[in-house]
Amino acid sequence: MSIPFSKHNFTKKTYNDVQNILESGWLTHGKYTLAFEEEFKKFTNTKYAVTVSSCTAGLHLSCIVAGFKKGDEVIVPAMSHTATSHAVEYTGAKVKFIDTEPLTGNINVSLLNKLISKKTKGIIIVHMAGFPCNMREIVKICNKNKIKLIEDCAHAVGTVFDHKHVGNFGISGSFSFYPTKQIVTGEGGIVITNSKKVYKKIKMLKGFGIDKDITQRKKPGFYDVKELGFNYRMTDFQAALGIRQITNYKKNLARRKRLAKLYIEKLKINNKISFAPYNKECSYFVFQIFLTKRDKLLKKFSELKIGSSVHYRRPIPMMTYYKKKYGLKKNLFSDAIKYGKNNISLPIYPKLKEKEIEKICKVINQKI
Ligand SMILES: Cc1ncc(COP(=O)(O)O)c(C=O)c1O
């Protein structure tokens, strides 16, 4: 019996919605997109939400709105998906990488002050694997130094810090609906913000820089182009996939937390592996463990058809593009390097059965 790394959770009603949209002929920026934005706003308790074609697009637009440009420096985690740093690169600003906390993969906040210079205009933080960053400290440092905070919430639907949903701490938060994520629309993302100005600008930039969306045009073609925007829109059938997942997300989240506790219960006897202690504010995008014989275990999982992943293997500054551009100072990212060498992401999703977790843990405890 194989265990996939992720499994979608679409209901029959969702399939019906998608069919209705396809039959209606209205396939993009329609009422489902608006409804998805409404539901996402409610869930994250935020004022504005804009769907986008991906989290990367959302981060890119957020960086533009933050005003990052050539000559600026923006602090970015050394350990993340390269989308986080690419978003800064697109603007011409310079990336400054920050090292990682060993067990969560989040930025090591104690290093922040040393990295801030006169040129520092912003920071993008990532809530890795759903673990909230220390937002109290980060917000304090950003305010003190007048730097813009952008949250990469690609792993973090349902993650809170001090009861506040992540994405609400800075100028914006961008979420991903890539197929392995907690909410899935194929490709897709959403940006949340509490600023009307940020909302209006992101909404305009995602649709070519056109000043009126389709509902605001008095006559066909009646609009102006105010900025050099992009086509970063989400389709209506993608939005329809998202709506029922977000309205049912409380259940999804509760199940992820229950399964995380089960992993912890089964794995705590094994002193060859480590993992972050249970955190009720974490949304458990994946369940991450750390061990020195990581690749041996990955091989075993593959033989047994147990899905697993690595988030991520190589820190971003070690990727060729960044190495060439910025040079590599390995000593500055020693924790990110170690994290990259040792982490495995185990599956965790509502359809995963307890007995499947027991099987995964048995393999880990017997083979490692
Ligand atoms: C931390 C992080 N940020 C951004 C992204 C980019 O998301 P998307 O694929 O929706 O553009 C990912 C993708 O997995 C990610 O893991």
The ligand as an ORCA input file, in Angstrom:
! r2SCAN-3c Opt
* xyz 0 1
  C       8.126     29.501      0.966
  C       7.565     29.581     -0.417
  N       7.343     30.779     -0.959
  C       6.829     30.924     -2.191
  C       6.503     29.828     -2.956
  C       5.959     30.018     -4.326
  O       4.622     29.611     -4.393
  P       3.889     29.499     -5.827
  O       4.295     28.159     -6.376
  O       2.430     29.549     -5.482
  O       4.341     30.619     -6.637
  C       6.708     28.551     -2.438
  C       6.359     27.378     -3.246
  O       6.253     26.277     -2.824
  C       7.237     28.423     -1.136
  O       7.455     27.224     -0.598
*
